[in-house]
Every structure is written in C-alpha cells, then in structure tokens.
Amino acid sequence: MTTDDDAFTGSRRMPWHELPRAVRTGTEDVLGGTVTAATSQRGGFSDRLAARLRLADGRRAFAKAVDAGAARGVAERLTPAPRLNSGGVSPRLGGWARLADSPRSLAKPAVVAPDAARALDGHLALEARLPEAIAGETPAHGDLYPFNVLITDARVVVVDWPHAWTGPAYADLVMLLGSVALSGLAPEPYAARHPLLRGVDPEAVDVLISAQAGFLLAAACSMDSADADAGAGAGTGTGTDPRLEAMMTGLGRGALRWLSSRRG
C-alpha cells in the first residue's frame, strides 16, 4: 500500500551498491551474513542509505547510513547538551512573519495556498500569540508526521528527534492531526474527542495549527524551485528536492483546511 507522502519523499536515496565497500562489509559483519538484495525506501527526507536488506540465510534487516562528518557535527553541537527550548520558541512552528517580510517568497502562497495569502493578516495575528500558546512542560517531538512513526507488531515507535522542544501536552497531537488531511481524513472528529484536547482553549489550538502551516509553507516557498505545488516537476534551484518541497506544501495546505473547518 502506498500513501500520498510516498510520492513526495526519499527521491535522493543512496542505493546499497553505492556505499563504500568497507561500509557494506562492516554492515554484513554486524548482521552476521551476506546481503543478497537491498531495496531503497522512499519515505523520509535524507539523501543517504535507507534500505531493506535480505541476507543469504533469509533473514531481513533495515539499515540507515549517514556520512561520518554529519555524525561528528551532531556530537559537537550537542556537547554540552542543549535545552530543549531556545528562547521559548518551537523550532518548527511559525513562518507567516517571514513570508510577509519577503516579497519573493510571499508571491508563492498566492499560487499554492491562495486562501492563506488572502488571510495573511489573520495568520499574523494568530502567530503573535504563539509564545503563550506553546508554553508548557511536556517534551514534544516537534516533527511528528507519519514518516517519523514506525508501527511494529507490539508497539508504535517514534523516530528522528532533532527538533524536540518543551511545550503543551497536546502539541504533538495537533501536529500529527494536521497531517492526516493529506490522506483524505478530517482531523476535527478525532480532535473533538481526544482527551489531550479536552478543556483546551480552541483559540490556542488554532494558533498551533496556523503556526504549523506557516512553518511548512514558509519553508516550501523559500526553496529555489519553479513550482511549489504538489505534483510539481523538477525545480530549477540547485540542491532543492522538489518532492520535499511538494510534501511540505501538501502538509501545510492540509493544516490550513483543518483550520478553515474549525473557524468557519
């Protein structure tokens, strides 16, 4: 089964056979067997290895790889360990003010999300309330979309935590629900009965939904490709993955549809 996000992600994966021989041999040593087949996975945004492996004895494994420079950079940036919040701002919420300050970027929302462009003043007003809306003491993943959720036979595993922050208990729930519209589902029925949102000021939830859409669309509209609309062809900018841009645009528009249904 494929989902809409499969069409947008993982377009720059490194195949197994392009890994350095030493890395392939080392991986086989860890697995205790010879890899006979490798299938790159489309989900996700990194440009290195993410592959399902089949071994000669029939066992299967999943492998991811990054270059050594990136692993060293992470260690340097995380020593000493940082606070989850930096200045009380979530790293992946908000962006309407950035769009409003950039005429070049602001031109794109009029094409990919015209309703949002016309309602820019309203989104700016909601974004002004973001600091109070994200106050809280609960660790949040900060990037809780379906491609960061793994479902096993026994439990659900959430992966990729580089954008973690501390905020309200319902922050991740709002982010996850904001993405379900991409699969054709309406988020509001789930939100209306979820215990984490019981008693929460509806306006505070609206602030988070708007801020989620603002971050996604500001990021997508700042990329150097010719067309940010979902299903766009290859962009003209160097180093820009048009599928990543289309995914962020699709997620942003999904969040906006949810917000529109809530605010009439």
N, C-alpha and C positions, 0 to 999 in steps of 0.2 A: 504494500500500500504506500502511496506517495501522498504528501501534503503540499499545500501551496508553497511553504517555505523551502521544500526540496528544490524547487525550480530556481531559487534565488541564491543559494549558498554553496560554498565549497567548490567554486569554479577554478580555484588555483591550487588544488591539492598536489602535493608531490607524490608520484607513484612509488611503490616499493622498490622497483628496479633502479630508480634514480638515486636512492640513498647510497652513501659511500659503502664500499664493501665491508669495511670494518664495523660499521653500524649494523648492517644486516647480519653479519656473523655474530656480533655481540648479542643481538636480539635473539637469534636462534640458540645461542648458548644459554641465555636466561630461560628460554622456553623449553630447552631440552629436546629440540627436534628441528628438522629441516622444513622450511617454509616451501610449500609446493604451489600455493595460489594466494594471491593478495588482491583484494577488491577495495579500491578507494571509496570513502564515504563522502557523500555530497553535503551533508549537514555541517553547519559551523562556518566560521569566517577565516580561520587561519590558513596560511598558504604552505604549510608543511604536511608531513605524513599524518593521515588518519585512515587506517585501513583495517579491514577484517582479514585475518590470516588463517589459512588452513595448513596444518602440519602433515607430514608424511604419515604419521600414525593415526590421522583422522581427527585429532584434537583441533579446536579452534581458539583463536585469541584475537584481541583487539589491541592495536598498537598506535600510539601517537608519538611524534618526534618534533623537536624544535632544535634550532641551531644553538651551539654552546654559548655564543655571545648573548643571546636573549636570556638563557638561564642564568648567566653571570650577572646581567643587568638587573634582573629581578632581585637577586640576593643583595646587590649593592643598594638598591632603592629601599629595600625592606629592613635594612640594618642601620640604626635601631628600628624596631617595629613601629610603624606609624599609628596614629589614632585613626579609627575608622572614619571619623568625620574631620573635614578640614574646613574650619570656618563656618560650621553648621550648614554646609551645602552638600546635597547629594551630587555625586559625580555625573549622573546620567538623568537628571531632571532639569527642565528649563531650557529655553533657547529662543523664545519669542523676542526677547530684547535684542539678542544677537542678530536675528533676522531683520528686525526693524532698523538696526544700525548699519546694515549692509545692503545698499541698493541692488548690487549684483545678485546677492543671494535671495533678496526679497522678491525678485522677479519670478523665481521658480514656483513658489507656493501658489501664485495666481494661476499656474498651469496644472500643477499636480494636486492641489487642495484649494480650489477657489473659494469655497465657503470659509475656510480658515483664514484666507487672506482678507476676505471682506470683514471678518470678525476679529481682526488683529487687535483692536483696542480692547476688546473683551478678554482676549487671552493675555494681553499685557497686564490687565487689572488682576486676573487670577494669579499670574506669575508674581506679582508684587506681594501676594500673600504666602508665597512658597516657604519662606523661612519659618513661619509659625505653623504651617501645615505639616512640615517634616520633622517637627520637634518630637522626640521620643527616646526610649532607652532600649529598643529591641534591635538586635543585629538584623540587617537586611542584606539580601544577596545583591540587589542593585542592578541585576541584568537577568531577571527571571523570566525568560522566554522559553518556549518549548524546546529549542535546540540546546538548552542547558539543563534539561531534565531527562534522566535515564530511568526507565522502568524495568526492573528485574522481576523475577518470579516471586521474590519475597518482599521487596520494598521499592520505594521511589528514592533515587539518588540525585541530588542537585550538585552540578559540577561548575567549574570555572567561576572563581570568587574574586577576581581582581578589583571589582567595583563595589565591594562591600562597604556599608556605612551603617550608622545607627539612627533609627528613626521610629515612627509609629509602627505598632504591631501589624497593621494592615497594609503597609507599603508594598511588600512583595505581592500580596494578593491582588492589589489594584493593578500592578504591572502585568501580572500573569493574565488577569481577566481582560486587560486592554489588548492582549494579543489574540484572543480566541476568535475575534471577528474575522481574522484572516482565514479561519477555517469555516466561516459561514455561520457561526454560532452567535447568539445575542448574549452579551455578558450580564446584562442587568438582572435577569431572573436569578442567576447564581449569586450576584452581589446582594440582592434584596434579602436572601435567606441565610447568608453566611454569618456565623457568629462573630467573626472578627470585625464585621462592619456594623454590628448591632449597637445602636446608640451613638454612632459616629456622626458628626455634623456633615450632612450631604455636601455642603459647600467645600469642606476640606477634601472630600473625595474628588470633587470636580477639579480642585486645584491640582491634585496629583495627576489626574487623567490629562488635563491640559498640559501640564509640565512634561509628562511622558511624551505626548505628541510633539510638543515644542522641541524637545531634545532630538527626537528622531528626524523630524523634518528639517531642523536647522543643520543637522549633520549631513543629511542627504542633499540638501540644497546648496551646501557649501562645497560639494565634491565637483571635480572638474570633468564631468561627463556631459554629453549633449542633451540627455533627456533623463530626468529622474523618475519618470512614470513607470509603474510596474509593467514588466514585459518589454522594457526598452532594449534596444540593441547595444552593441559595444559603444562605450563612451569614447570621447576624443581625448580625455585627460590622461596623462601618464600616471601609472601606478594606481588608478582607480578601478575597482571591481564593480562593473555595472550591476551585477547581481546583488552585491551588498547594498548598493545604493537603492535598488528597487525593493529589496527586503525592508530597509529602514523606512522607505516611503510607504510601503504597504502597511507596516505596523503602525506608523503614525496616523495614516488615514483610518485604520481600524479603531484606534483610540478616539479619534475625532467623531466617528459615527456613534460610538458609545456615549460620548459626552453630549452630542446633539440630542440623542434619545432621552437623556436624563434631564436636559434643560429645555426640552420642548422646542 
